[in-house]
Amino acid sequence: MSNDLNQCQFIGRLGKDPELKYLQSGDAVANFTLACGWKSKDKEGVEWINVTAFGKKGELVGQYLKKGSQVFISGRMKTDKYTDKNGVEKYSTKIQAETIQFLGKNEAADAIAPVVAPTTDDSEIPF
């Protein structure tokens, strides 16, 4: 099994505000849904992906992201088995986020003054 790969990557927008909870250990857990659009020659649609982020990543998601925020998620797929209230066994698949990168407009970043790169003389560029 060491040659197997369980890696998923998505860019999408949050379908609702993240749900942030804390475990008894004090670790944060953020759960949210990610809407990823797709388009083929004659069809288009949206796929909804359940995502979980643990620890510091979970705290940051709860603090900075909200419905409509655009993010890049990289993580692994995990399927849980559970029994519903009628005794029927069901499965739920989600992505456990390993990397989260905030994309698009970020209100937290707006409070920080933009960094301006120094100008260079084009004649100094060797190509």
PyRosetta script that sets phi, psi and omega in degrees:
from pyrosetta import init, pose_from_sequence

init()
pose = pose_from_sequence("MSNDLNQCQFIGRLGKDPELKYLQSGDAVANFTLACGWKSKDKEGVEWINVTAFGKKGELVGQYLKKGSQVFISGRMKTDKYTDKNGVEKYSTKIQAETIQFLGKNEAADAIAPVVAPTTDDSEIPF")
pose.set_psi(1, -10.4)
pose.set_omega(1, -176.5)
pose.set_phi(2, -66.7)
pose.set_psi(2, -16.1)
pose.set_omega(2, 179.2)
pose.set_phi(3, -94.8)
pose.set_psi(3, 3.6)
pose.set_omega(3, 179.6)
pose.set_phi(4, -80.9)
pose.set_psi(4, 160.2)
pose.set_omega(4, 179.9)
pose.set_phi(5, -133.9)
pose.set_psi(5, 124.8)
pose.set_omega(5, 175.7)
pose.set_phi(6, -123.0)
pose.set_psi(6, 85.0)
pose.set_omega(6, -176.1)
pose.set_phi(7, -138.5)
pose.set_psi(7, 128.6)
pose.set_omega(7, 179.0)
pose.set_phi(8, -127.3)
pose.set_psi(8, 144.5)
pose.set_omega(8, 177.4)
pose.set_phi(9, -134.9)
pose.set_psi(9, 136.2)
pose.set_omega(9, -178.3)
pose.set_phi(10, -141.8)
pose.set_psi(10, 148.0)
pose.set_omega(10, 165.4)
pose.set_phi(11, -122.3)
pose.set_psi(11, 125.7)
pose.set_omega(11, -178.6)
pose.set_phi(12, -163.9)
pose.set_psi(12, -171.0)
pose.set_omega(12, -179.3)
pose.set_phi(13, -121.3)
pose.set_psi(13, 144.0)
pose.set_omega(13, 179.2)
pose.set_phi(14, -65.8)
pose.set_psi(14, 134.0)
pose.set_omega(14, 179.7)
pose.set_phi(15, -81.4)
pose.set_psi(15, -21.0)
pose.set_omega(15, 176.6)
pose.set_phi(16, -158.6)
pose.set_psi(16, 169.7)
pose.set_omega(16, 177.8)
pose.set_phi(17, -60.3)
pose.set_psi(17, 142.7)
pose.set_omega(17, 179.3)
pose.set_phi(18, -65.6)
pose.set_psi(18, 149.6)
pose.set_omega(18, 174.2)
pose.set_phi(19, -98.3)
pose.set_psi(19, 115.6)
pose.set_omega(19, -178.1)
pose.set_phi(20, -105.7)
pose.set_psi(20, 125.5)
pose.set_omega(20, 177.9)
pose.set_phi(21, -131.0)
pose.set_psi(21, 164.1)
pose.set_omega(21, 177.4)
pose.set_phi(22, -122.9)
pose.set_psi(22, 134.7)
pose.set_omega(22, 176.1)
pose.set_phi(23, -75.3)
pose.set_psi(23, 167.9)
pose.set_omega(23, 177.9)
pose.set_phi(24, -59.9)
pose.set_psi(24, -27.6)
pose.set_omega(24, 178.7)
pose.set_phi(25, -73.5)
pose.set_psi(25, -11.9)
pose.set_omega(25, -178.2)
pose.set_phi(26, 97.2)
pose.set_psi(26, -7.3)
pose.set_omega(26, 179.2)
pose.set_phi(27, -73.0)
pose.set_psi(27, 140.3)
pose.set_omega(27, 179.0)
pose.set_phi(28, -82.1)
pose.set_psi(28, 147.7)
pose.set_omega(28, 174.2)
pose.set_phi(29, -136.4)
pose.set_psi(29, 120.1)
pose.set_omega(29, 177.5)
pose.set_phi(30, -112.0)
pose.set_psi(30, 130.2)
pose.set_omega(30, 176.0)
pose.set_phi(31, -116.8)
pose.set_psi(31, 136.6)
pose.set_omega(31, 177.5)
pose.set_phi(32, -156.7)
pose.set_psi(32, 164.7)
pose.set_omega(32, 176.8)
pose.set_phi(33, -108.1)
pose.set_psi(33, 143.7)
pose.set_omega(33, -178.6)
pose.set_phi(34, -119.0)
pose.set_psi(34, 126.5)
pose.set_omega(34, 177.3)
pose.set_phi(35, -95.2)
pose.set_psi(35, 120.1)
pose.set_omega(35, 178.7)
pose.set_phi(36, -119.2)
pose.set_psi(36, 116.5)
pose.set_omega(36, 179.7)
pose.set_phi(37, -79.6)
pose.set_psi(37, 153.6)
pose.set_omega(37, 176.2)
pose.set_phi(38, -142.2)
pose.set_psi(38, 155.8)
pose.set_omega(38, -178.3)
pose.set_phi(39, -148.6)
pose.set_psi(39, 132.2)
pose.set_omega(39, 173.3)
pose.set_phi(40, -117.5)
pose.set_psi(40, -172.1)
pose.set_omega(40, -175.2)
pose.set_phi(41, -56.1)
pose.set_psi(41, -42.5)
pose.set_omega(41, -175.0)
pose.set_phi(42, -124.5)
pose.set_psi(42, 4.9)
pose.set_omega(42, -179.2)
pose.set_phi(43, -140.8)
pose.set_psi(43, 158.8)
pose.set_omega(43, 171.3)
pose.set_phi(44, -150.8)
pose.set_psi(44, 159.2)
pose.set_omega(44, -178.9)
pose.set_phi(45, -171.9)
pose.set_psi(45, -171.7)
pose.set_omega(45, -179.7)
pose.set_phi(46, -128.9)
pose.set_psi(46, 134.7)
pose.set_omega(46, 174.7)
pose.set_phi(47, -106.4)
pose.set_psi(47, 130.9)
pose.set_omega(47, 179.7)
pose.set_phi(48, -99.3)
pose.set_psi(48, 125.6)
pose.set_omega(48, -176.2)
pose.set_phi(49, -117.4)
pose.set_psi(49, 127.5)
pose.set_omega(49, 175.8)
pose.set_phi(50, -84.6)
pose.set_psi(50, 130.2)
pose.set_omega(50, -176.4)
pose.set_phi(51, -127.4)
pose.set_psi(51, 140.8)
pose.set_omega(51, 174.4)
pose.set_phi(52, -125.5)
pose.set_psi(52, 133.8)
pose.set_omega(52, 177.0)
pose.set_phi(53, -124.6)
pose.set_psi(53, 131.8)
pose.set_omega(53, -177.5)
pose.set_phi(54, -107.9)
pose.set_psi(54, 158.5)
pose.set_omega(54, 172.5)
pose.set_phi(55, 65.0)
pose.set_psi(55, -138.9)
pose.set_omega(55, -177.4)
pose.set_phi(56, -60.9)
pose.set_psi(56, -37.3)
pose.set_omega(56, 177.5)
pose.set_phi(57, -60.4)
pose.set_psi(57, -42.2)
pose.set_omega(57, 178.3)
pose.set_phi(58, -62.8)
pose.set_psi(58, -41.6)
pose.set_omega(58, 178.0)
pose.set_phi(59, -62.2)
pose.set_psi(59, -44.0)
pose.set_omega(59, -179.5)
pose.set_phi(60, -65.4)
pose.set_psi(60, -39.7)
pose.set_omega(60, 176.7)
pose.set_phi(61, -60.3)
pose.set_psi(61, -48.1)
pose.set_omega(61, 179.9)
pose.set_phi(62, -63.3)
pose.set_psi(62, -31.1)
pose.set_omega(62, -177.0)
pose.set_phi(63, -82.2)
pose.set_psi(63, -40.2)
pose.set_omega(63, -169.7)
pose.set_phi(64, -110.8)
pose.set_psi(64, -20.0)
pose.set_omega(64, -176.2)
pose.set_phi(65, -100.4)
pose.set_psi(65, 151.3)
pose.set_omega(65, 177.1)
pose.set_phi(66, -149.1)
pose.set_psi(66, 175.8)
pose.set_omega(66, -179.9)
pose.set_phi(67, -51.7)
pose.set_psi(67, 129.8)
pose.set_omega(67, 178.9)
pose.set_phi(68, 93.8)
pose.set_psi(68, -13.5)
pose.set_omega(68, 178.4)
pose.set_phi(69, -62.8)
pose.set_psi(69, 137.7)
pose.set_omega(69, 178.2)
pose.set_phi(70, -95.5)
pose.set_psi(70, 133.2)
pose.set_omega(70, -178.6)
pose.set_phi(71, -141.3)
pose.set_psi(71, 156.8)
pose.set_omega(71, 168.5)
pose.set_phi(72, -104.6)
pose.set_psi(72, 129.5)
pose.set_omega(72, 179.6)
pose.set_phi(73, -122.3)
pose.set_psi(73, 133.0)
pose.set_omega(73, 171.9)
pose.set_phi(74, -128.4)
pose.set_psi(74, 130.4)
pose.set_omega(74, -178.5)
pose.set_phi(75, -171.7)
pose.set_psi(75, -163.5)
pose.set_omega(75, -178.8)
pose.set_phi(76, -118.9)
pose.set_psi(76, 149.3)
pose.set_omega(76, 179.8)
pose.set_phi(77, -81.8)
pose.set_psi(77, 137.9)
pose.set_omega(77, 179.5)
pose.set_phi(78, -137.1)
pose.set_psi(78, 131.5)
pose.set_omega(78, 178.9)
pose.set_phi(79, -113.3)
pose.set_psi(79, 127.4)
pose.set_omega(79, 178.2)
pose.set_phi(80, -108.1)
pose.set_psi(80, 143.2)
pose.set_omega(80, 177.2)
pose.set_phi(81, -106.4)
pose.set_psi(81, 134.3)
pose.set_omega(81, 178.2)
pose.set_phi(82, -145.4)
pose.set_psi(82, 166.1)
pose.set_omega(82, 177.6)
pose.set_phi(83, -111.8)
pose.set_psi(83, 126.3)
pose.set_omega(83, -179.2)
pose.set_phi(84, -77.7)
pose.set_psi(84, 179.8)
pose.set_omega(84, -174.9)
pose.set_phi(85, -66.7)
pose.set_psi(85, -16.1)
pose.set_omega(85, 177.4)
pose.set_phi(86, -94.2)
pose.set_psi(86, 5.9)
pose.set_omega(86, 178.7)
pose.set_phi(87, 82.6)
pose.set_psi(87, 11.5)
pose.set_omega(87, -179.6)
pose.set_phi(88, -90.8)
pose.set_psi(88, 129.3)
pose.set_omega(88, 177.6)
pose.set_phi(89, -74.9)
pose.set_psi(89, 132.9)
pose.set_omega(89, -179.8)
pose.set_phi(90, -134.2)
pose.set_psi(90, 166.8)
pose.set_omega(90, -179.8)
pose.set_phi(91, -126.2)
pose.set_psi(91, 145.4)
pose.set_omega(91, 177.9)
pose.set_phi(92, -131.3)
pose.set_psi(92, 125.5)
pose.set_omega(92, -179.5)
pose.set_phi(93, -107.8)
pose.set_psi(93, 136.0)
pose.set_omega(93, 178.1)
pose.set_phi(94, -143.2)
pose.set_psi(94, 169.3)
pose.set_omega(94, 176.5)
pose.set_phi(95, -106.0)
pose.set_psi(95, 127.6)
pose.set_omega(95, 172.4)
pose.set_phi(96, -91.9)
pose.set_psi(96, 110.0)
pose.set_omega(96, -174.7)
pose.set_phi(97, -68.2)
pose.set_psi(97, 130.3)
pose.set_omega(97, 174.0)
pose.set_phi(98, -107.6)
pose.set_psi(98, -33.1)
pose.set_omega(98, 176.7)
pose.set_phi(99, -131.4)
pose.set_psi(99, 132.5)
pose.set_omega(99, 176.0)
pose.set_phi(100, -131.4)
pose.set_psi(100, 124.4)
pose.set_omega(100, 177.9)
pose.set_phi(101, -122.6)
pose.set_psi(101, 122.9)
pose.set_omega(101, 179.5)
pose.set_phi(102, -74.3)
pose.set_psi(102, 132.2)
pose.set_omega(102, 179.6)
pose.set_phi(103, -119.4)
pose.set_psi(103, 169.9)
pose.set_omega(103, 176.6)
pose.set_phi(104, 69.4)
pose.set_psi(104, -161.2)
pose.set_omega(104, -178.2)
pose.set_phi(105, -69.7)
pose.set_psi(105, 132.0)
pose.set_omega(105, -179.1)
pose.set_phi(106, -126.0)
pose.set_psi(106, 113.9)
pose.set_omega(106, -177.3)
pose.set_phi(107, -60.9)
pose.set_psi(107, -33.5)
pose.set_omega(107, 179.2)
pose.set_phi(108, -65.9)
pose.set_psi(108, -38.1)
pose.set_omega(108, -179.7)
pose.set_phi(109, -72.0)
pose.set_psi(109, -26.1)
pose.set_omega(109, 179.9)
pose.set_phi(110, -64.2)
pose.set_psi(110, -25.2)
pose.set_omega(110, -179.2)
pose.set_phi(111, -78.1)
pose.set_psi(111, -13.0)
pose.set_omega(111, -178.6)
pose.set_phi(112, -97.9)
pose.set_psi(112, 134.0)
pose.set_omega(112, 179.9)
pose.set_phi(113, -62.4)
pose.set_psi(113, 137.7)
pose.set_omega(113, 179.9)
pose.set_phi(114, -65.5)
pose.set_psi(114, 147.3)
pose.set_omega(114, 177.7)
pose.set_phi(115, -93.4)
pose.set_psi(115, 127.6)
pose.set_omega(115, -179.3)
pose.set_phi(116, -104.8)
pose.set_psi(116, 124.6)
pose.set_omega(116, 178.9)
pose.set_phi(117, -72.2)
pose.set_psi(117, 143.5)
pose.set_omega(117, 178.6)
pose.set_phi(118, -65.5)
pose.set_psi(118, 145.3)
pose.set_omega(118, 178.1)
pose.set_phi(119, -77.9)
pose.set_psi(119, 149.9)
pose.set_omega(119, 178.8)
pose.set_phi(120, -125.4)
pose.set_psi(120, 155.4)
pose.set_omega(120, 175.8)
pose.set_phi(121, -82.7)
pose.set_psi(121, 123.0)
pose.set_omega(121, -177.1)
pose.set_phi(122, -59.1)
pose.set_psi(122, -21.9)
pose.set_omega(122, -179.0)
pose.set_phi(123, -71.6)
pose.set_psi(123, -16.6)
pose.set_omega(123, 179.1)
pose.set_phi(124, -83.0)
pose.set_psi(124, -12.6)
pose.set_omega(124, -178.5)
pose.set_phi(125, -79.6)
pose.set_psi(125, 126.1)
pose.set_omega(125, -172.0)
pose.set_phi(126, -76.3)
pose.set_psi(126, 4.2)
pose.set_omega(126, -179.8)
pose.set_phi(127, -132.6)
pose.dump_pdb("model.pdb")
